[in-house]
Amino acid sequence: RGAMALIKARDSGGPPWEVYDTDRGVNAPIITNAADTQRSENANQDMVSFNDNGFTLGSTGGSYANFPNYRTVSYTFKKRPKFFDIKNYTGNSVNNRQISHDLDAVAGCVWIKCLSHAEDWIVWHKDLSGTSNASKYLKLNEADASANESSLNLFNNAVQNSTTSFTLGDGEEVNGNGRTYVMYLFADDENV
């Protein structure tokens, strides 16, 4: 069915958080503290596989997910209605674009990362501006406060109350023509 894993070495000075998911494959991690594109790893270096009971890390050492002599923490989210979903898409620069999802609930938080170009992680959360006016966003890879999205046109100030889709603007960070993206959607527990 699919899953996403966040992995981080906990020791001071350790490597950054990495994001893996079943849709993009285990050899394509994205780090959360930079605007970098997804990396391409050698087989058996970081994550080897997603399994029914979690995931398996590689044995080569030296990778971010399996850094030698570091204590590591991970959080795993399984794709399930009313909980979590993953969507990959190619941008088309069309305003008010609807990205279909399988949450069967209104999204409460959405993370978007451009995979093909170096762009900031864009985070929308219902408590920033409500579901009736998606006007604010955060950057997962920055420590900045929330910002108004109108100059970037990330969500076109759209109403975000659909149980089947999420609305995007035409901004390059979320919907640039020909660019590839991953979207992680977390359901709003008040509506499930």
MILUM-63633 format. One record per residue (C-alpha): residue number from 0; residue in one letter; chain; y, z, x. Coordinates in nm, 3 decimals. Each point is the difference from the previous one (the first is absolute). Example, Ala and Ser with C-alpha at 12.3 -4.5 7.8 and 13.67 -1.06 7.14 Angstrom:
 pos code unit      c2      c3      c1
   0    A    A  -0.450   0.780   1.230
   1    S    A   0.344  -0.066   0.137
// end
This chain:
 pos code unit      c2      c3      c1
   0    R    A   0.000   0.000   0.000
   1    G    A   0.238   0.052   0.289
   2    A    A   0.188   0.274   0.182
   3    M    A   0.285   0.082   0.236
   4    A    A  -0.011   0.252   0.284
   5    L    A   0.289   0.165   0.185
   6    I    A  -0.104   0.134   0.341
   7    K    A   0.201   0.208   0.249
   8    A    A  -0.070   0.189   0.320
   9    R    A   0.142   0.350  -0.064
  10    D    A   0.069   0.107   0.356
  11    S    A   0.358  -0.005   0.129
  12    G    A   0.104  -0.333   0.141
  13    G    A  -0.299  -0.169  -0.158
  14    P    A  -0.007  -0.353  -0.134
  15    P    A   0.168  -0.098  -0.331
  16    W    A  -0.147  -0.005  -0.350
  17    E    A  -0.211  -0.309  -0.060
  18    V    A  -0.083  -0.162  -0.334
  19    Y    A  -0.328  -0.181  -0.057
  20    D    A  -0.125  -0.153  -0.324
  21    T    A  -0.303  -0.186  -0.124
  22    D    A   0.204  -0.295  -0.128
  23    R    A   0.149  -0.090   0.340
  24    G    A  -0.305   0.104   0.203
  25    V    A  -0.069   0.272   0.254
  26    N    A   0.135  -0.192   0.300
  27    A    A   0.356  -0.028  -0.138
  28    P    A   0.174   0.341   0.014
  29    I    A   0.369   0.051  -0.075
  30    I    A   0.195   0.287   0.154
  31    T    A   0.235   0.190  -0.230
  32    N    A   0.276   0.097   0.243
  33    A    A   0.111  -0.353   0.092
  34    A    A   0.098  -0.331  -0.158
  35    D    A  -0.273  -0.178   0.198
  36    T    A  -0.235  -0.253  -0.155
  37    Q    A  -0.365   0.094  -0.045
  38    R    A  -0.199   0.016   0.320
  39    S    A  -0.318  -0.190   0.071
  40    E    A  -0.263   0.220   0.163
  41    N    A  -0.323  -0.083   0.175
  42    A    A  -0.318   0.080  -0.187
  43    N    A  -0.121   0.358   0.049
  44    Q    A   0.332   0.118   0.146
  45    D    A   0.167   0.189  -0.285
  46    M    A  -0.173  -0.001  -0.335
  47    V    A  -0.342  -0.160  -0.027
  48    S    A  -0.064   0.017  -0.375
  49    F    A   0.081   0.154  -0.334
  50    N    A  -0.309   0.167  -0.147
  51    D    A  -0.101   0.148  -0.337
  52    N    A   0.077   0.347   0.137
  53    G    A   0.307  -0.074   0.220
  54    F    A   0.033  -0.213   0.312
  55    T    A  -0.139  -0.043   0.352
  56    L    A   0.216  -0.006   0.313
  57    G    A  -0.072  -0.203   0.310
  58    S    A  -0.143   0.152   0.315
  59    T    A   0.211  -0.175   0.263
  60    G    A   0.269   0.273   0.017
  61    G    A   0.362  -0.050   0.086
  62    S    A   0.088  -0.134  -0.343
  63    Y    A   0.253   0.165  -0.232
  64    A    A  -0.260   0.092  -0.262
  65    N    A  -0.250   0.140   0.247
  66    F    A   0.216   0.127   0.285
  67    P    A  -0.207   0.195   0.258
  68    N    A   0.032   0.381  -0.007
  69    Y    A   0.241   0.005  -0.297
  70    R    A  -0.061   0.175  -0.329
  71    T    A   0.042  -0.254  -0.278
  72    V    A   0.078   0.022  -0.372
  73    S    A  -0.058  -0.266  -0.264
  74    Y    A   0.080  -0.053  -0.367
  75    T    A  -0.200  -0.253  -0.200
  76    F    A   0.099  -0.153  -0.334
  77    K    A  -0.261  -0.183  -0.206
  78    K    A   0.105  -0.282  -0.230
  79    R    A  -0.037   0.136  -0.353
  80    P    A   0.182  -0.050  -0.330
  81    K    A   0.262   0.269  -0.064
  82    F    A  -0.009   0.095   0.370
  83    F    A   0.049  -0.266   0.271
  84    D    A   0.000  -0.376   0.060
  85    I    A   0.055  -0.249   0.285
  86    K    A   0.153  -0.344  -0.042
  87    N    A   0.047  -0.273   0.260
  88    Y    A   0.235  -0.285  -0.082
  89    T    A   0.209  -0.278   0.146
  90    G    A   0.374   0.011  -0.066
  91    N    A   0.178  -0.273  -0.195
  92    S    A   0.367   0.118  -0.003
  93    V    A   0.000   0.000  -0.381
  94    N    A   0.208   0.274  -0.160
  95    N    A  -0.176   0.219  -0.260
  96    R    A  -0.341  -0.088   0.141
  97    Q    A  -0.285   0.190  -0.163
  98    I    A  -0.282   0.119   0.226
  99    S    A  -0.301   0.079  -0.218
 100    H    A  -0.192   0.318   0.069
 101    D    A  -0.306   0.181  -0.131
 102    L    A   0.141   0.352  -0.031
 103    D    A  -0.020  -0.001  -0.382
 104    A    A   0.297   0.237   0.032
 105    V    A   0.366  -0.012   0.099
 106    A    A   0.048   0.012   0.377
 107    G    A   0.159   0.322   0.124
 108    C    A   0.032  -0.104   0.365
 109    V    A  -0.033  -0.338   0.172
 110    W    A  -0.014  -0.080   0.373
 111    I    A   0.063  -0.358   0.110
 112    K    A  -0.043  -0.139   0.352
 113    C    A   0.062  -0.352   0.123
 114    L    A  -0.301  -0.096   0.212
 115    S    A   0.123  -0.328   0.144
 116    H    A   0.351   0.104   0.114
 117    A    A   0.148   0.316   0.151
 118    E    A   0.162   0.172  -0.302
 119    D    A   0.041   0.363  -0.101
 120    W    A  -0.252   0.165  -0.229
 121    I    A   0.160   0.011  -0.346
 122    V    A  -0.082   0.293  -0.230
 123    W    A   0.092   0.022  -0.368
 124    H    A  -0.053   0.330  -0.183
 125    K    A   0.068   0.066  -0.367
 126    D    A   0.193   0.320   0.078
 127    L    A   0.257  -0.183   0.215
 128    S    A   0.160  -0.190  -0.287
 129    G    A  -0.245   0.021  -0.290
 130    T    A  -0.218  -0.271  -0.147
 131    S    A   0.284  -0.148  -0.208
 132    N    A   0.208  -0.111   0.301
 133    A    A  -0.173  -0.061   0.334
 134    S    A   0.318   0.026   0.205
 135    K    A  -0.097   0.221   0.295
 136    Y    A  -0.256  -0.018   0.279
 137    L    A  -0.118   0.177   0.315
 138    K    A  -0.128  -0.135   0.331
 139    L    A  -0.335   0.152   0.093
 140    N    A   0.066  -0.073   0.368
 141    E    A   0.347   0.165   0.007
 142    A    A   0.135   0.353  -0.057
 143    D    A   0.294  -0.132  -0.206
 144    A    A   0.092   0.127  -0.346
 145    S    A  -0.058  -0.225  -0.300
 146    A    A   0.225  -0.305  -0.020
 147    N    A   0.124  -0.231  -0.274
 148    E    A  -0.206  -0.317  -0.009
 149    S    A   0.258  -0.236  -0.151
 150    S    A   0.101  -0.163   0.330
 151    L    A  -0.363  -0.071   0.088
 152    N    A  -0.114  -0.086  -0.354
 153    L    A  -0.338   0.164   0.046
 154    F    A  -0.073   0.078  -0.367
 155    N    A   0.291  -0.168  -0.181
 156    N    A   0.077   0.335  -0.171
 157    A    A  -0.294  -0.081  -0.225
 158    V    A  -0.161   0.226  -0.255
 159    Q    A  -0.325   0.121   0.165
 160    N    A  -0.199   0.124  -0.298
 161    S    A  -0.279  -0.256  -0.020
 162    T    A  -0.363   0.114   0.013
 163    T    A  -0.107  -0.343   0.134
 164    S    A   0.269  -0.121   0.245
 165    F    A   0.280   0.099   0.237
 166    T    A   0.328  -0.197   0.014
 167    L    A   0.154  -0.128   0.324
 168    G    A   0.330  -0.159   0.089
 169    D    A   0.033  -0.286   0.247
 170    G    A   0.078   0.210   0.312
 171    E    A  -0.182  -0.099   0.318
 172    E    A  -0.131   0.354   0.052
 173    V    A  -0.214  -0.033  -0.316
 174    N    A  -0.007  -0.365  -0.113
 175    G    A   0.114  -0.246   0.269
 176    N    A  -0.122  -0.354  -0.052
 177    G    A  -0.330  -0.063   0.182
 178    R    A  -0.020   0.353   0.144
 179    T    A  -0.312   0.211  -0.052
 180    Y    A   0.007   0.357  -0.133
 181    V    A  -0.214   0.296  -0.093
 182    M    A   0.096   0.230  -0.289
 183    Y    A  -0.148   0.348  -0.050
 184    L    A   0.049   0.132  -0.355
 185    F    A  -0.046   0.365  -0.098
 186    A    A  -0.020   0.080  -0.372
 187    D    A   0.251   0.228  -0.171
 188    D    A  -0.209   0.299  -0.106
 189    E    A   0.238   0.079  -0.289
 190    N    A  -0.111  -0.321  -0.171
 191    V    A  -0.377   0.024   0.043
// end
